[in-house]
Amino acid sequence: MGILRRQLARFALVGAVSTVVHLGLFALLHVAWSEQTANVMALSIATVVNTTLNRAWTFEVHHGSWLTHQAQAFAVFAATWAATSGGLALLHRLV
């Protein structure tokens, strides 16, 4: 398998794992917290897991600062959080 195909397969698998982490944590945290608080906490943890796995396993990055890569990921996090929070707010209003 070529490097690009291997990276694509790993990237997809990490994405799937991150989605499961986010949804699982959301379900657990929502028992005690509001949906918005549970969402932001679960998404924050899933973002760290996603970035760490992609950095180490998908792209085999062994240079650069882990913290810098996490900060870059949280820039993308802001857009993801806005979309999921907006969806939750809309769902809450409709139901």
N, C-alpha and C positions, 0 to 999 in steps of 0.2 A: 504494500500500500504506500503510495507516495506521501510525502510530508504534508502537502495541502489536504489530501483526503483524510489523513489521520487527524490533523488539526480540526478539520470540519466535523468529523465524527466526535471527537472529544469535546469540542465547543458545544455541539448539540446535547451531548450527554450532561455536561456541566449545567447547561441551561435547564434541562429537565430536572436535575437534582436540585437546583436552586429554586425552581418553581415549587417542587414538593416541600422543600424546607420552608419557603414563604407561606404556602397554604397551610402546612401542618402547624407552624408556629402561630399563624393567625388564628386558626381554630382553637388552639390551646389558650392563647392569650385573651381571646375574645370572651372567654368564660368569666374572666375577672375584670377586664377593661372594656372601654367603648371600642366600637369597630375602628374608629380613626386612630386611637392610641395603639391598639393591637396591630393595625396595618403598618404604621410607621416603625414600630419596634421590630415586627417580623421582617419587613422589607429591609431594614437596616442590617439585621443579622444575615439575611439572605444575600445582600450585596457584598458583605465582607467574605462570606463563604464562596460566592461566585468569583470574585476577583482573585482570591487566594488560589482557588482550584485552577482557574484559567491561567494565572501567572505561572504556577509551578508545574502543572500537568499538561495543559493544552499547548501552551507556547514555550514551555521550559525556560522561563526567564529566570536567570540567576544573577542578574545585575540590576542596579537601580534600587531605589528605596521602596520597601514594601509600603511605607506610609504615603509616599508620593503617589503610588499606584492606587491606593485606597482613596486618596483625596480626588484623584481623577475619576474614579468610579462613582464617587458621591456626587459629582457633577451630573452624571447620567442618572443617578438615583433621584435627583430633584425632578426630572421630567417623569420618571416612572412613578414617583410618589404622587405627583400632581394628577396623573392619569388614574391611578388606582383610587386615590382619595376622592376624586371627582366622581368616579364610577360608584363608589360606596355611598357618597352623598346623594347621588341621583337614585340609586336603589332604595336607600332609606326613605327618601321622599315619596317614591312610587309605592312602596309597600307600607 
